[in-house]
Amino acid sequence: MRAVFGVLSVLIVVLIVGLLVKKQLSPAPVKVAPADAGVTLPVPAAAPQQQVQQVRQQIESTLQQARPMPEDK
């Protein structure tokens, strides 16, 4: 009797784990929102080449600044 309950409980646990694994491995449904005709995408302010140049200049200017030295006590 004890063995029957043990086997049944193991089968139930395996069934539950199998269902959870199947649910996790299935692809999630993707909801696609309909495109609104009145909405336009923002236009970038500068060309990508200009943005790269601006970032490069900012990095160089930041590297040229002196770091404050900590005071020794």
PDB file of N, H, CA, C and O in Angstrom:
ATOM      1  N   MET A   1       0.823  -1.189   0.000  1.00  0.00           N
ATOM      2  CA  MET A   1       0.000   0.000   0.000  1.00  0.00           C
ATOM      3  C   MET A   1       0.872   1.260   0.000  1.00  0.00           C
ATOM      4  O   MET A   1       0.609   2.232  -0.708  1.00  0.00           O
ATOM      5  N   ARG A   2       1.916   1.198   0.823  1.00  0.00           N
ATOM      6  H   ARG A   2       2.130   0.408   1.399  1.00  0.00           H
ATOM      7  CA  ARG A   2       2.824   2.334   0.918  1.00  0.00           C
ATOM      8  C   ARG A   2       3.542   2.545  -0.417  1.00  0.00           C
ATOM      9  O   ARG A   2       3.747   3.683  -0.840  1.00  0.00           O
ATOM     10  N   ALA A   3       3.917   1.463  -1.071  1.00  0.00           N
ATOM     11  H   ALA A   3       3.750   0.539  -0.727  1.00  0.00           H
ATOM     12  CA  ALA A   3       4.619   1.552  -2.351  1.00  0.00           C
ATOM     13  C   ALA A   3       3.709   2.134  -3.427  1.00  0.00           C
ATOM     14  O   ALA A   3       4.168   2.901  -4.274  1.00  0.00           O
ATOM     15  N   VAL A   4       2.437   1.782  -3.406  1.00  0.00           N
ATOM     16  H   VAL A   4       2.065   1.158  -2.718  1.00  0.00           H
ATOM     17  CA  VAL A   4       1.489   2.297  -4.396  1.00  0.00           C
ATOM     18  C   VAL A   4       1.360   3.810  -4.253  1.00  0.00           C
ATOM     19  O   VAL A   4       1.383   4.530  -5.252  1.00  0.00           O
ATOM     20  N   PHE A   5       1.225   4.298  -3.018  1.00  0.00           N
ATOM     21  H   PHE A   5       1.207   3.714  -2.207  1.00  0.00           H
ATOM     22  CA  PHE A   5       1.133   5.746  -2.802  1.00  0.00           C
ATOM     23  C   PHE A   5       2.434   6.448  -3.201  1.00  0.00           C
ATOM     24  O   PHE A   5       2.403   7.558  -3.733  1.00  0.00           O
ATOM     25  N   GLY A   6       3.555   5.813  -2.949  1.00  0.00           N
ATOM     26  H   GLY A   6       3.580   4.912  -2.517  1.00  0.00           H
ATOM     27  CA  GLY A   6       4.844   6.384  -3.340  1.00  0.00           C
ATOM     28  C   GLY A   6       4.965   6.521  -4.843  1.00  0.00           C
ATOM     29  O   GLY A   6       5.389   7.561  -5.348  1.00  0.00           O
ATOM     30  N   VAL A   7       4.590   5.464  -5.563  1.00  0.00           N
ATOM     31  H   VAL A   7       4.245   4.620  -5.153  1.00  0.00           H
ATOM     32  CA  VAL A   7       4.667   5.493  -7.025  1.00  0.00           C
ATOM     33  C   VAL A   7       3.689   6.514  -7.591  1.00  0.00           C
ATOM     34  O   VAL A   7       4.034   7.254  -8.512  1.00  0.00           O
ATOM     35  N   LEU A   8       2.470   6.563  -7.049  1.00  0.00           N
ATOM     36  H   LEU A   8       2.190   5.962  -6.301  1.00  0.00           H
ATOM     37  CA  LEU A   8       1.481   7.535  -7.531  1.00  0.00           C
ATOM     38  C   LEU A   8       1.952   8.964  -7.284  1.00  0.00           C
ATOM     39  O   LEU A   8       1.789   9.829  -8.144  1.00  0.00           O
ATOM     40  N   SER A   9       2.537   9.218  -6.104  1.00  0.00           N
ATOM     41  H   SER A   9       2.669   8.516  -5.405  1.00  0.00           H
ATOM     42  CA  SER A   9       3.006  10.581  -5.839  1.00  0.00           C
ATOM     43  C   SER A   9       4.150  10.966  -6.760  1.00  0.00           C
ATOM     44  O   SER A   9       4.218  12.111  -7.208  1.00  0.00           O
ATOM     45  N   VAL A  10       5.045  10.038  -7.052  1.00  0.00           N
ATOM     46  H   VAL A  10       4.989   9.108  -6.688  1.00  0.00           H
ATOM     47  CA  VAL A  10       6.142  10.333  -7.974  1.00  0.00           C
ATOM     48  C   VAL A  10       5.588  10.610  -9.366  1.00  0.00           C
ATOM     49  O   VAL A  10       6.056  11.528 -10.038  1.00  0.00           O
ATOM     50  N   LEU A  11       4.605   9.839  -9.811  1.00  0.00           N
ATOM     51  H   LEU A  11       4.225   9.093  -9.265  1.00  0.00           H
ATOM     52  CA  LEU A  11       4.006  10.071 -11.127  1.00  0.00           C
ATOM     53  C   LEU A  11       3.314  11.429 -11.194  1.00  0.00           C
ATOM     54  O   LEU A  11       3.405  12.122 -12.207  1.00  0.00           O
ATOM     55  N   ILE A  12       2.632  11.808 -10.134  1.00  0.00           N
ATOM     56  H   ILE A  12       2.558  11.245  -9.311  1.00  0.00           H
ATOM     57  CA  ILE A  12       1.952  13.111 -10.107  1.00  0.00           C
ATOM     58  C   ILE A  12       2.978  14.240 -10.163  1.00  0.00           C
ATOM     59  O   ILE A  12       2.788  15.221 -10.881  1.00  0.00           O
ATOM     60  N   VAL A  13       4.060  14.100  -9.407  1.00  0.00           N
ATOM     61  H   VAL A  13       4.215  13.303  -8.824  1.00  0.00           H
ATOM     62  CA  VAL A  13       5.104  15.129  -9.415  1.00  0.00           C
ATOM     63  C   VAL A  13       5.742  15.223 -10.794  1.00  0.00           C
ATOM     64  O   VAL A  13       5.979  16.326 -11.287  1.00  0.00           O
ATOM     65  N   VAL A  14       6.024  14.087 -11.426  1.00  0.00           N
ATOM     66  H   VAL A  14       5.831  13.191 -11.026  1.00  0.00           H
ATOM     67  CA  VAL A  14       6.616  14.093 -12.767  1.00  0.00           C
ATOM     68  C   VAL A  14       5.656  14.737 -13.761  1.00  0.00           C
ATOM     69  O   VAL A  14       6.093  15.474 -14.646  1.00  0.00           O
ATOM     70  N   LEU A  15       4.370  14.477 -13.633  1.00  0.00           N
ATOM     71  H   LEU A  15       4.015  13.879 -12.914  1.00  0.00           H
ATOM     72  CA  LEU A  15       3.374  15.080 -14.513  1.00  0.00           C
ATOM     73  C   LEU A  15       3.355  16.596 -14.347  1.00  0.00           C
ATOM     74  O   LEU A  15       3.340  17.328 -15.336  1.00  0.00           O
ATOM     75  N   ILE A  16       3.355  17.067 -13.113  1.00  0.00           N
ATOM     76  H   ILE A  16       3.367  16.473 -12.308  1.00  0.00           H
ATOM     77  CA  ILE A  16       3.326  18.514 -12.862  1.00  0.00           C
ATOM     78  C   ILE A  16       4.594  19.176 -13.395  1.00  0.00           C
ATOM     79  O   ILE A  16       4.526  20.226 -14.035  1.00  0.00           O
ATOM     80  N   VAL A  17       5.745  18.567 -13.135  1.00  0.00           N
ATOM     81  H   VAL A  17       5.801  17.714 -12.616  1.00  0.00           H
ATOM     82  CA  VAL A  17       7.008  19.131 -13.623  1.00  0.00           C
ATOM     83  C   VAL A  17       7.029  19.136 -15.148  1.00  0.00           C
ATOM     84  O   VAL A  17       7.504  20.098 -15.752  1.00  0.00           O
ATOM     85  N   GLY A  18       6.529  18.093 -15.771  1.00  0.00           N
ATOM     86  H   GLY A  18       6.143  17.312 -15.281  1.00  0.00           H
ATOM     87  CA  GLY A  18       6.480  18.041 -17.230  1.00  0.00           C
ATOM     88  C   GLY A  18       5.610  19.144 -17.810  1.00  0.00           C
ATOM     89  O   GLY A  18       5.971  19.765 -18.810  1.00  0.00           O
ATOM     90  N   LEU A  19       4.456  19.388 -17.180  1.00  0.00           N
ATOM     91  H   LEU A  19       4.163  18.884 -16.368  1.00  0.00           H
ATOM     92  CA  LEU A  19       3.581  20.464 -17.657  1.00  0.00           C
ATOM     93  C   LEU A  19       4.249  21.830 -17.501  1.00  0.00           C
ATOM     94  O   LEU A  19       4.142  22.680 -18.385  1.00  0.00           O
ATOM     95  N   LEU A  20       4.934  22.038 -16.382  1.00  0.00           N
ATOM     96  H   LEU A  20       5.021  21.348 -15.664  1.00  0.00           H
ATOM     97  CA  LEU A  20       5.616  23.316 -16.173  1.00  0.00           C
ATOM     98  C   LEU A  20       6.751  23.514 -17.176  1.00  0.00           C
ATOM     99  O   LEU A  20       6.947  24.618 -17.686  1.00  0.00           O
ATOM    100  N   VAL A  21       7.494  22.452 -17.457  1.00  0.00           N
ATOM    101  H   VAL A  21       7.335  21.556 -17.043  1.00  0.00           H
ATOM    102  CA  VAL A  21       8.585  22.549 -18.436  1.00  0.00           C
ATOM    103  C   VAL A  21       8.024  22.847 -19.816  1.00  0.00           C
ATOM    104  O   VAL A  21       8.575  23.670 -20.546  1.00  0.00           O
ATOM    105  N   LYS A  22       6.937  22.187 -20.176  1.00  0.00           N
ATOM    106  H   LYS A  22       6.489  21.519 -19.582  1.00  0.00           H
ATOM    107  CA  LYS A  22       6.321  22.423 -21.480  1.00  0.00           C
ATOM    108  C   LYS A  22       5.859  23.876 -21.599  1.00  0.00           C
ATOM    109  O   LYS A  22       6.016  24.504 -22.646  1.00  0.00           O
ATOM    110  N   LYS A  23       5.289  24.397 -20.517  1.00  0.00           N
ATOM    111  H   LYS A  23       5.162  23.887 -19.666  1.00  0.00           H
ATOM    112  CA  LYS A  23       4.811  25.777 -20.523  1.00  0.00           C
ATOM    113  C   LYS A  23       5.984  26.751 -20.644  1.00  0.00           C
ATOM    114  O   LYS A  23       5.883  27.746 -21.360  1.00  0.00           O
ATOM    115  N   GLN A  24       7.088  26.481 -19.958  1.00  0.00           N
ATOM    116  H   GLN A  24       7.171  25.672 -19.375  1.00  0.00           H
ATOM    117  CA  GLN A  24       8.244  27.373 -19.997  1.00  0.00           C
ATOM    118  C   GLN A  24       8.947  27.340 -21.352  1.00  0.00           C
ATOM    119  O   GLN A  24       9.459  28.364 -21.806  1.00  0.00           O
ATOM    120  N   LEU A  25       8.978  26.185 -21.998  1.00  0.00           N
ATOM    121  H   LEU A  25       8.562  25.353 -21.629  1.00  0.00           H
ATOM    122  CA  LEU A  25       9.694  26.057 -23.259  1.00  0.00           C
ATOM    123  C   LEU A  25       8.886  26.516 -24.465  1.00  0.00           C
ATOM    124  O   LEU A  25       9.450  26.722 -25.539  1.00  0.00           O
ATOM    125  N   SER A  26       7.587  26.677 -24.308  1.00  0.00           N
ATOM    126  H   SER A  26       7.129  26.510 -23.435  1.00  0.00           H
ATOM    127  CA  SER A  26       6.786  27.138 -25.437  1.00  0.00           C
ATOM    128  C   SER A  26       7.028  28.632 -25.636  1.00  0.00           C
ATOM    129  O   SER A  26       7.206  29.362 -24.661  1.00  0.00           O
ATOM    130  N   PRO A  27       7.036  29.098 -26.888  1.00  0.00           N
ATOM    131  CA  PRO A  27       7.279  30.520 -27.141  1.00  0.00           C
ATOM    132  C   PRO A  27       6.126  31.361 -26.614  1.00  0.00           C
ATOM    133  O   PRO A  27       4.961  30.974 -26.698  1.00  0.00           O
ATOM    134  N   ALA A  28       6.476  32.506 -26.075  1.00  0.00           N
ATOM    135  H   ALA A  28       7.422  32.820 -26.007  1.00  0.00           H
ATOM    136  CA  ALA A  28       5.469  33.416 -25.535  1.00  0.00           C
ATOM    137  C   ALA A  28       4.725  34.077 -26.691  1.00  0.00           C
ATOM    138  O   ALA A  28       5.335  34.407 -27.708  1.00  0.00           O
ATOM    139  N   PRO A  29       3.431  34.273 -26.550  1.00  0.00           N
ATOM    140  CA  PRO A  29       2.689  34.951 -27.616  1.00  0.00           C
ATOM    141  C   PRO A  29       3.106  36.417 -27.689  1.00  0.00           C
ATOM    142  O   PRO A  29       3.221  37.101 -26.672  1.00  0.00           O
ATOM    143  N   VAL A  30       3.328  36.877 -28.904  1.00  0.00           N
ATOM    144  H   VAL A  30       3.235  36.322 -29.731  1.00  0.00           H
ATOM    145  CA  VAL A  30       3.750  38.256 -29.118  1.00  0.00           C
ATOM    146  C   VAL A  30       2.539  39.052 -29.578  1.00  0.00           C
ATOM    147  O   VAL A  30       1.908  38.737 -30.587  1.00  0.00           O
ATOM    148  N   LYS A  31       2.234  40.088 -28.813  1.00  0.00           N
ATOM    149  H   LYS A  31       2.746  40.343 -27.993  1.00  0.00           H
ATOM    150  CA  LYS A  31       1.120  40.949 -29.191  1.00  0.00           C
ATOM    151  C   LYS A  31       1.669  42.115 -29.998  1.00  0.00           C
ATOM    152  O   LYS A  31       2.524  42.864 -29.526  1.00  0.00           O
ATOM    153  N   VAL A  32       1.172  42.261 -31.210  1.00  0.00           N
ATOM    154  H   VAL A  32       0.477  41.652 -31.594  1.00  0.00           H
ATOM    155  CA  VAL A  32       1.618  43.339 -32.078  1.00  0.00           C
ATOM    156  C   VAL A  32       0.555  44.423 -32.046  1.00  0.00           C
ATOM    157  O   VAL A  32      -0.599  44.198 -32.409  1.00  0.00           O
ATOM    158  N   ALA A  33       0.968  45.597 -31.606  1.00  0.00           N
ATOM    159  H   ALA A  33       1.905  45.780 -31.311  1.00  0.00           H
ATOM    160  CA  ALA A  33       0.035  46.718 -31.562  1.00  0.00           C
ATOM    161  C   ALA A  33      -0.140  47.263 -32.975  1.00  0.00           C
ATOM    162  O   ALA A  33       0.834  47.374 -33.720  1.00  0.00           O
ATOM    163  N   PRO A  34      -1.354  47.598 -33.346  1.00  0.00           N
ATOM    164  CA  PRO A  34      -1.553  48.155 -34.686  1.00  0.00           C
ATOM    165  C   PRO A  34      -0.869  49.517 -34.795  1.00  0.00           C
ATOM    166  O   PRO A  34      -0.893  50.314 -33.858  1.00  0.00           O
ATOM    167  N   ALA A  35      -0.270  49.764 -35.936  1.00  0.00           N
ATOM    168  H   ALA A  35      -0.250  49.116 -36.697  1.00  0.00           H
ATOM    169  CA  ALA A  35       0.423  51.031 -36.155  1.00  0.00           C
ATOM    170  C   ALA A  35      -0.597  52.149 -36.294  1.00  0.00           C
ATOM    171  O   ALA A  35      -1.571  52.028 -37.038  1.00  0.00           O
ATOM    172  N   ASP A  36      -0.364  53.234 -35.574  1.00  0.00           N
ATOM    173  H   ASP A  36       0.427  53.332 -34.970  1.00  0.00           H
ATOM    174  CA  ASP A  36      -1.249  54.391 -35.637  1.00  0.00           C
ATOM    175  C   ASP A  36      -0.808  55.266 -36.806  1.00  0.00           C
ATOM    176  O   ASP A  36       0.368  55.614 -36.911  1.00  0.00           O
ATOM    177  N   ALA A  37      -1.727  55.616 -37.667  1.00  0.00           N
ATOM    178  H   ALA A  37      -2.682  55.333 -37.581  1.00  0.00           H
ATOM    179  CA  ALA A  37      -1.389  56.369 -38.871  1.00  0.00           C
ATOM    180  C   ALA A  37      -0.922  57.782 -38.542  1.00  0.00           C
ATOM    181  O   ALA A  37      -0.145  58.356 -39.306  1.00  0.00           O
ATOM    182  N   GLY A  38      -1.372  58.362 -37.427  1.00  0.00           N
ATOM    183  H   GLY A  38      -2.004  57.896 -36.807  1.00  0.00           H
ATOM    184  CA  GLY A  38      -1.014  59.734 -37.079  1.00  0.00           C
ATOM    185  C   GLY A  38       0.312  59.853 -36.359  1.00  0.00           C
ATOM    186  O   GLY A  38       0.799  60.967 -36.163  1.00  0.00           O
ATOM    187  N   VAL A  39       0.912  58.746 -35.957  1.00  0.00           N
ATOM    188  H   VAL A  39       0.516  57.841 -36.116  1.00  0.00           H
ATOM    189  CA  VAL A  39       2.157  58.794 -35.197  1.00  0.00           C
ATOM    190  C   VAL A  39       3.334  58.632 -36.146  1.00  0.00           C
ATOM    191  O   VAL A  39       3.366  57.713 -36.964  1.00  0.00           O
ATOM    192  N   THR A  40       4.305  59.540 -36.028  1.00  0.00           N
ATOM    193  H   THR A  40       4.279  60.288 -35.364  1.00  0.00           H
ATOM    194  CA  THR A  40       5.514  59.434 -36.833  1.00  0.00           C
ATOM    195  C   THR A  40       6.695  59.176 -35.912  1.00  0.00           C
ATOM    196  O   THR A  40       6.691  59.580 -34.749  1.00  0.00           O
ATOM    197  N   LEU A  41       7.686  58.512 -36.434  1.00  0.00           N
ATOM    198  H   LEU A  41       7.690  58.184 -37.379  1.00  0.00           H
ATOM    199  CA  LEU A  41       8.880  58.227 -35.660  1.00  0.00           C
ATOM    200  C   LEU A  41       9.752  59.468 -35.587  1.00  0.00           C
ATOM    201  O   LEU A  41       9.813  60.235 -36.547  1.00  0.00           O
ATOM    202  N   PRO A  42      10.435  59.679 -34.454  1.00  0.00           N
ATOM    203  CA  PRO A  42      11.300  60.858 -34.356  1.00  0.00           C
ATOM    204  C   PRO A  42      12.516  60.729 -35.272  1.00  0.00           C
ATOM    205  O   PRO A  42      13.070  59.644 -35.449  1.00  0.00           O
ATOM    206  N   VAL A  43      12.907  61.837 -35.835  1.00  0.00           N
ATOM    207  H   VAL A  43      12.457  62.718 -35.691  1.00  0.00           H
ATOM    208  CA  VAL A  43      14.052  61.878 -36.731  1.00  0.00           C
ATOM    209  C   VAL A  43      15.288  62.175 -35.883  1.00  0.00           C
ATOM    210  O   VAL A  43      15.248  63.084 -35.054  1.00  0.00           O
ATOM    211  N   PRO A  44      16.373  61.444 -36.064  1.00  0.00           N
ATOM    212  CA  PRO A  44      17.572  61.734 -35.280  1.00  0.00           C
ATOM    213  C   PRO A  44      18.073  63.149 -35.539  1.00  0.00           C
ATOM    214  O   PRO A  44      17.992  63.653 -36.659  1.00  0.00           O
ATOM    215  N   ALA A  45      18.595  63.788 -34.485  1.00  0.00           N
ATOM    216  H   ALA A  45      18.661  63.379 -33.575  1.00  0.00           H
ATOM    217  CA  ALA A  45      19.049  65.169 -34.596  1.00  0.00           C
ATOM    218  C   ALA A  45      20.296  65.285 -35.463  1.00  0.00           C
ATOM    219  O   ALA A  45      20.480  66.287 -36.154  1.00  0.00           O
ATOM    220  N   ALA A  46      21.137  64.289 -35.434  1.00  0.00           N
ATOM    221  H   ALA A  46      20.988  63.475 -34.872  1.00  0.00           H
ATOM    222  CA  ALA A  46      22.377  64.344 -36.210  1.00  0.00           C
ATOM    223  C   ALA A  46      22.594  63.003 -36.895  1.00  0.00           C
ATOM    224  O   ALA A  46      22.014  61.983 -36.521  1.00  0.00           O
ATOM    225  N   ALA A  47      23.438  63.039 -37.896  1.00  0.00           N
ATOM    226  H   ALA A  47      23.910  63.867 -38.200  1.00  0.00           H
ATOM    227  CA  ALA A  47      23.780  61.807 -38.600  1.00  0.00           C
ATOM    228  C   ALA A  47      24.615  60.930 -37.673  1.00  0.00           C
ATOM    229  O   ALA A  47      25.275  61.448 -36.773  1.00  0.00           O
ATOM    230  N   PRO A  48      24.599  59.628 -37.873  1.00  0.00           N
ATOM    231  CA  PRO A  48      25.386  58.739 -37.014  1.00  0.00           C
ATOM    232  C   PRO A  48      26.870  59.103 -36.983  1.00  0.00           C
ATOM    233  O   PRO A  48      27.522  58.967 -35.947  1.00  0.00           O
ATOM    234  N   GLN A  49      27.397  59.560 -38.100  1.00  0.00           N
ATOM    235  H   GLN A  49      26.868  59.671 -38.941  1.00  0.00           H
ATOM    236  CA  GLN A  49      28.811  59.950 -38.144  1.00  0.00           C
ATOM    237  C   GLN A  49      29.065  61.124 -37.201  1.00  0.00           C
ATOM    238  O   GLN A  49      30.085  61.163 -36.513  1.00  0.00           O
ATOM    239  N   GLN A  50      28.134  62.082 -37.169  1.00  0.00           N
ATOM    240  H   GLN A  50      27.305  62.050 -37.727  1.00  0.00           H
ATOM    241  CA  GLN A  50      28.280  63.234 -36.282  1.00  0.00           C
ATOM    242  C   GLN A  50      28.153  62.810 -34.823  1.00  0.00           C
ATOM    243  O   GLN A  50      28.865  63.328 -33.963  1.00  0.00           O
ATOM    244  N   GLN A  51      27.262  61.882 -34.540  1.00  0.00           N
ATOM    245  H   GLN A  51      26.683  61.461 -35.239  1.00  0.00           H
ATOM    246  CA  GLN A  51      27.089  61.410 -33.174  1.00  0.00           C
ATOM    247  C   GLN A  51      28.351  60.717 -32.682  1.00  0.00           C
ATOM    248  O   GLN A  51      28.756  60.901 -31.534  1.00  0.00           O
ATOM    249  N   VAL A  52      28.970  59.924 -33.543  1.00  0.00           N
ATOM    250  H   VAL A  52      28.641  59.775 -34.475  1.00  0.00           H
ATOM    251  CA  VAL A  52      30.217  59.250 -33.172  1.00  0.00           C
ATOM    252  C   VAL A  52      31.293  60.284 -32.887  1.00  0.00           C
ATOM    253  O   VAL A  52      32.038  60.156 -31.915  1.00  0.00           O
ATOM    254  N   GLN A  53      31.377  61.300 -33.720  1.00  0.00           N
ATOM    255  H   GLN A  53      30.771  61.404 -34.509  1.00  0.00           H
ATOM    256  CA  GLN A  53      32.380  62.349 -33.529  1.00  0.00           C
ATOM    257  C   GLN A  53      32.135  63.104 -32.226  1.00  0.00           C
ATOM    258  O   GLN A  53      33.085  63.419 -31.509  1.00  0.00           O
ATOM    259  N   GLN A  54      30.869  63.399 -31.908  1.00  0.00           N
ATOM    260  H   GLN A  54      30.098  63.143 -32.490  1.00  0.00           H
ATOM    261  CA  GLN A  54      30.556  64.108 -30.669  1.00  0.00           C
ATOM    262  C   GLN A  54      30.939  63.279 -29.453  1.00  0.00           C
ATOM    263  O   GLN A  54      31.499  63.809 -28.494  1.00  0.00           O
ATOM    264  N   VAL A  55      30.647  62.004 -29.482  1.00  0.00           N
ATOM    265  H   VAL A  55      30.192  61.574 -30.261  1.00  0.00           H
ATOM    266  CA  VAL A  55      30.998  61.132 -28.360  1.00  0.00           C
ATOM    267  C   VAL A  55      32.511  61.064 -28.212  1.00  0.00           C
ATOM    268  O   VAL A  55      33.030  61.118 -27.097  1.00  0.00           O
ATOM    269  N   ARG A  56      33.212  60.947 -29.320  1.00  0.00           N
ATOM    270  H   ARG A  56      32.790  60.903 -30.225  1.00  0.00           H
ATOM    271  CA  ARG A  56      34.679  60.880 -29.281  1.00  0.00           C
ATOM    272  C   ARG A  56      35.260  62.162 -28.673  1.00  0.00           C
ATOM    273  O   ARG A  56      36.189  62.102 -27.866  1.00  0.00           O
ATOM    274  N   GLN A  57      34.711  63.328 -29.062  1.00  0.00           N
ATOM    275  H   GLN A  57      33.957  63.377 -29.717  1.00  0.00           H
ATOM    276  CA  GLN A  57      35.189  64.597 -28.513  1.00  0.00           C
ATOM    277  C   GLN A  57      34.899  64.694 -27.016  1.00  0.00           C
ATOM    278  O   GLN A  57      35.738  65.176 -26.255  1.00  0.00           O
ATOM    279  N   GLN A  58      33.730  64.244 -26.589  1.00  0.00           N
ATOM    280  H   GLN A  58      33.048  63.853 -27.207  1.00  0.00           H
ATOM    281  CA  GLN A  58      33.391  64.292 -25.170  1.00  0.00           C
ATOM    282  C   GLN A  58      34.311  63.393 -24.357  1.00  0.00           C
ATOM    283  O   GLN A  58      34.728  63.759 -23.259  1.00  0.00           O
ATOM    284  N   ILE A  59      34.624  62.233 -24.886  1.00  0.00           N
ATOM    285  H   ILE A  59      34.285  61.935 -25.778  1.00  0.00           H
ATOM    286  CA  ILE A  59      35.522  61.313 -24.176  1.00  0.00           C
ATOM    287  C   ILE A  59      36.911  61.923 -24.066  1.00  0.00           C
ATOM    288  O   ILE A  59      37.533  61.870 -23.005  1.00  0.00           O
ATOM    289  N   GLU A  60      37.401  62.503 -25.161  1.00  0.00           N
ATOM    290  H   GLU A  60      36.896  62.546 -26.023  1.00  0.00           H
ATOM    291  CA  GLU A  60      38.730  63.110 -25.133  1.00  0.00           C
ATOM    292  C   GLU A  60      38.789  64.275 -24.155  1.00  0.00           C
ATOM    293  O   GLU A  60      39.774  64.423 -23.431  1.00  0.00           O
ATOM    294  N   SER A  61      37.752  65.102 -24.122  1.00  0.00           N
ATOM    295  H   SER A  61      36.952  64.982 -24.709  1.00  0.00           H
ATOM    296  CA  SER A  61      37.763  66.233 -23.186  1.00  0.00           C
ATOM    297  C   SER A  61      37.670  65.751 -21.741  1.00  0.00           C
ATOM    298  O   SER A  61      38.265  66.354 -20.848  1.00  0.00           O
ATOM    299  N   THR A  62      36.939  64.685 -21.510  1.00  0.00           N
ATOM    300  H   THR A  62      36.456  64.195 -22.236  1.00  0.00           H
ATOM    301  CA  THR A  62      36.846  64.132 -20.160  1.00  0.00           C
ATOM    302  C   THR A  62      38.183  63.554 -19.728  1.00  0.00           C
ATOM    303  O   THR A  62      38.568  63.691 -18.566  1.00  0.00           O
ATOM    304  N   LEU A  63      38.891  62.916 -20.634  1.00  0.00           N
ATOM    305  H   LEU A  63      38.578  62.804 -21.578  1.00  0.00           H
ATOM    306  CA  LEU A  63      40.192  62.346 -20.302  1.00  0.00           C
ATOM    307  C   LEU A  63      41.236  63.428 -20.042  1.00  0.00           C
ATOM    308  O   LEU A  63      42.191  63.189 -19.303  1.00  0.00           O
ATOM    309  N   GLN A  64      41.078  64.599 -20.627  1.00  0.00           N
ATOM    310  H   GLN A  64      40.302  64.793 -21.228  1.00  0.00           H
ATOM    311  CA  GLN A  64      42.040  65.683 -20.439  1.00  0.00           C
ATOM    312  C   GLN A  64      41.873  66.382 -19.093  1.00  0.00           C
ATOM    313  O   GLN A  64      42.808  67.030 -18.622  1.00  0.00           O
ATOM    314  N   GLN A  65      40.710  66.267 -18.467  1.00  0.00           N
ATOM    315  H   GLN A  65      39.951  65.740 -18.850  1.00  0.00           H
ATOM    316  CA  GLN A  65      40.474  66.931 -17.185  1.00  0.00           C
ATOM    317  C   GLN A  65      41.267  66.228 -16.094  1.00  0.00           C
ATOM    318  O   GLN A  65      41.378  65.002 -16.070  1.00  0.00           O
ATOM    319  N   ALA A  66      41.821  67.045 -15.184  1.00  0.00           N
ATOM    320  H   ALA A  66      41.730  68.040 -15.203  1.00  0.00           H
ATOM    321  CA  ALA A  66      42.592  66.487 -14.074  1.00  0.00           C
ATOM    322  C   ALA A  66      41.638  65.967 -13.002  1.00  0.00           C
ATOM    323  O   ALA A  66      40.608  66.573 -12.707  1.00  0.00           O
ATOM    324  N   ARG A  67      42.016  64.824 -12.431  1.00  0.00           N
ATOM    325  H   ARG A  67      42.852  64.331 -12.670  1.00  0.00           H
ATOM    326  CA  ARG A  67      41.207  64.269 -11.347  1.00  0.00           C
ATOM    327  C   ARG A  67      41.586  64.956 -10.051  1.00  0.00           C
ATOM    328  O   ARG A  67      42.757  65.277  -9.844  1.00  0.00           O
ATOM    329  N   PRO A  68      40.619  65.190  -9.174  1.00  0.00           N
ATOM    330  CA  PRO A  68      40.965  65.750  -7.864  1.00  0.00           C
ATOM    331  C   PRO A  68      41.699  64.697  -7.038  1.00  0.00           C
ATOM    332  O   PRO A  68      41.260  63.551  -6.936  1.00  0.00           O
ATOM    333  N   MET A  69      42.808  65.101  -6.460  1.00  0.00           N
ATOM    334  H   MET A  69      43.165  66.032  -6.543  1.00  0.00           H
ATOM    335  CA  MET A  69      43.607  64.181  -5.655  1.00  0.00           C
ATOM    336  C   MET A  69      43.061  64.145  -4.231  1.00  0.00           C
ATOM    337  O   MET A  69      42.754  65.194  -3.666  1.00  0.00           O
ATOM    338  N   PRO A  70      42.936  62.960  -3.645  1.00  0.00           N
ATOM    339  CA  PRO A  70      42.441  62.879  -2.262  1.00  0.00           C
ATOM    340  C   PRO A  70      43.490  63.422  -1.291  1.00  0.00           C
ATOM    341  O   PRO A  70      44.695  63.288  -1.503  1.00  0.00           O
ATOM    342  N   GLU A  71      42.996  64.029  -0.237  1.00  0.00           N
ATOM    343  H   GLU A  71      42.017  64.138  -0.065  1.00  0.00           H
ATOM    344  CA  GLU A  71      43.895  64.577   0.778  1.00  0.00           C
ATOM    345  C   GLU A  71      44.321  63.467   1.719  1.00  0.00           C
ATOM    346  O   GLU A  71      43.491  62.695   2.200  1.00  0.00           O
ATOM    347  N   ASP A  72      45.625  63.391   1.981  1.00  0.00           N
ATOM    348  H   ASP A  72      46.299  64.018   1.591  1.00  0.00           H
ATOM    349  CA  ASP A  72      46.132  62.399   2.930  1.00  0.00           C
ATOM    350  C   ASP A  72      45.989  62.941   4.338  1.00  0.00           C
ATOM    351  O   ASP A  72      46.283  64.108   4.595  1.00  0.00           O
ATOM    352  N   LYS A  73      45.542  62.102   5.242  1.00  0.00           N
ATOM    353  H   LYS A  73      45.303  61.153   5.033  1.00  0.00           H
ATOM    354  CA  LYS A  73      45.381  62.534   6.635  1.00  0.00           C
ATOM    355  C   LYS A  73      46.477  62.000   7.489  1.00  0.00           C
ATOM    356  O   LYS A  73      46.505  62.261   8.691  1.00  0.00           O
TER     357      LYS A  73
END
